Amino acid sequence: NFLPRSWLAKMGNSRFSSTIINQIRKKGFKKWYELDYGIKLYFDPTDPHLIDMINGRDPEKNVKEIFLANINSGSIIIDVGANIGDYTLIASKKIGASGKIYSFEPLEETFSLLQRNIVLNQTKNCIAINKAIGEKNGLSTLYKINASGTMGHLDSKLNEKVLLKHKEIQVTSIDDIVKSEQISQIDMMKIDVEGFEHEVLLGCQDSFKKNIIKKILCEVHFKYLESKGKDENTIFDMLQNNGFIIQEISKRTPNRVHILAKLH
């Protein structure tokens, strides 16, 4: 059975309820659903976003349409904050055998499900990497909102809420990935990192100078940025100063907006 958002919001904050949620997840992971764009995802009955997709109410459907319209066969893509892989998988079908996608997910439980979904879809053009993306290489502490959380955060607080320390994680930068993988062009970089957008972009400075990154689709989280003494202009100014033209592609809410930045 699907679990309502209100139940999840109340139940996710204690270790006892987190244990129950994790047991429910294990049972759900034995089945999968075929969704839009012909992708398959293993079922997590505690993931509200996935449940919305299963019910045909994907809140990011329009964003995904724009994402797909801006990539082509043979494109090289980087997915920062891949989560369970919905963007990775729809992109992999569009770019074909001549394209490649690098998918980064720091939280090991979510990364494991990402890997399973990649295998389920028989995806051959994806490299999944269990690392966080930031300003520079090194070790950093990964945090979670609660014990059953499926997203990892590199900030110890979000909106003044102290997060639960999880484990140490390897952090790398886009510039280092470009060097190590000998990438000459990134056709699209998708970023969804829950308020860590600025740090990801700080790690792209050499790539910006060399015009390696052509397009960026980024979810900008206003409140998370504000809690760190930053705002949306921090993101917009950096992109515009590096030659990008910015378009808002989702309905702006008090919390977030999706932007598409194209190199001019």
Buried (B, 14 or more C-beta within 10 A) or exposed (E): EBBEEEEBEEBBBEEEBBEEBEEBBEEBBEEBEEBEBEBEBBBBBBBBBBBBBBEEEBEBEEBBBBBBEBBBEEBBBBBBBBBBBBBBBBBBBBBEEEBBBBBBBBBEBBBBBBBBBBEBBEBEBBEBBBBBBBBEEEEBBBBBBBBBBBBBBBBEBBEEEEBBEBEEBBBBBBBBBBEEEEBEEBBBBBBBBBBBBBBBBBBBBBBBEEEBBBBBBBBBBBEBBEBBEBEBEBBBEBBBEBEBEBEEBBEEEEEBBBBBBBBE
